[in-house]
Amino acid sequence: MKPKLIFATGNKNKVREINKILGAFFDVLPMSEIGCTEDIAETADTFEGNALIKVRYLKENYQVDCFGEDTGLEVEALNNAPGVFTARYAGPEKDANANMGKLLTQLGDNPNRAAQFRTVVALIFKEKEYLFEGICKGQIAMEKKGTDGFGYDPVFIPDGYDRSFAEMTLEEKNTISHRGIAIGKLKAFFDTLEV
């Protein structure tokens, strides 16, 4: 039986994504599995800070090995906004369609569509803290394309592709995505250990 590793999220899409990558080592479970249903406030002004807030909260209150992440979209023409406010860009409801709508409106017909997704993963494992980062550079599309994925996936076209994340399979996205890269570094870390 595989050991359990708690993921500091309630987002089932993220849990599914991560299980495809880390499933050989752990049974990756959402924090609801340990009875944590709190919406842990992300009050830091960096992705690293927000990821650490989540895992430190779980470790302190539930004494579990765990990992968490914070991900944001940084758009060059908008001075790297929405950044740490990515999920709440259009308001506290965290409405993906409203967020994409606001982003496309703010960019308008600006020819500079350069953007990057950045993920920072924080891990607490055997009483030590670790950080792993993943970046995926790309462009913001003029309009939404595709129906898969979540968040800003329909408007983000990774460099080297002519399709949005929302037009890719989960496996294809995981090989190039910011979260896939960061979790890949986490996987490489576990590869070196006797888990």
Secondary structure, DSSP 8 states (H G I E B T S, - for coil): ---EEEES---HHHHHHHHHHHTTT-EEEEGGGGT---------SSHHHHHHHHHHHHHHHH---EEEEEEEEEEGGGTTEEGGGGGGTT-TT--HHHHHHHHHHHHTT-S--EEEEEEEEEEEETTEEEEEEEEEEEEE-SS---SSSSTTGGGEEETT-SS-GGGS-HHHHHHHSHHHHHHHHHHHHHHTS--
